[in-house]
């Protein structure tokens, strides 16, 4: 099983608990936690800091839809066969896709049924100093080698926006608060068996995690009285 806690970093209060089987994809559980938070407080958090496991487009879409200023630690994603990943290609203020050498890539096809578009360098890449890092050996052997990129344009832009937020002063401050709040998890595990699933039935283990959260919140409230 995997459990997750949504924590108010200022008050160290747990506002939502998610408990799922280990084979469930982790990223969507954040949306579940946010909606549980909303059910109690009739509002979403204004800001949210999460780790790199949640640097995924479904999370970026969900927080954008809910008007949450979200900062996910940007994941390091290697490109195919060692060449530049799509993250190395960025969008400028004119919504042009720019390669790592500063050249514009033009849209040549799409959108396809899967929502992606295809972009291609407007000129041959043979004179580019990043030629070997950007094209695979097979692509380099073409008569007119040009780097191509197939990507979901909107998702690609959201990922870039998250990276920019993560690297900003405000984003770094939010990440520091997240690191501090995560200290609560160690306390829960050490003193309240927060890392244990004591039962053989998921619903009972979920209740056990809720009890861990209740106990932790009472501790925090008692410390403030």
ABEGO torsion letter per residue (X at the ends): XBBBBBBBAAAGBBABBBBBBAABBAAAAAAAAAAAAAAAAGBBBABBBBBAAABBAAAAAAAAAAGBBBBBBBBBBBBBGGBBBAAABBBBAAGBBBBAAGBBBBBABOBBAAGBBBBBBABBAAABAAAAAABBAAAAABABBBBBBBBBAAAAAAAAAAAAAAABAAAAAAAAAAAAAAAAAAAAAAAAGAABBABABAAAAAAAAAAAAAAAAAAAAAAAX
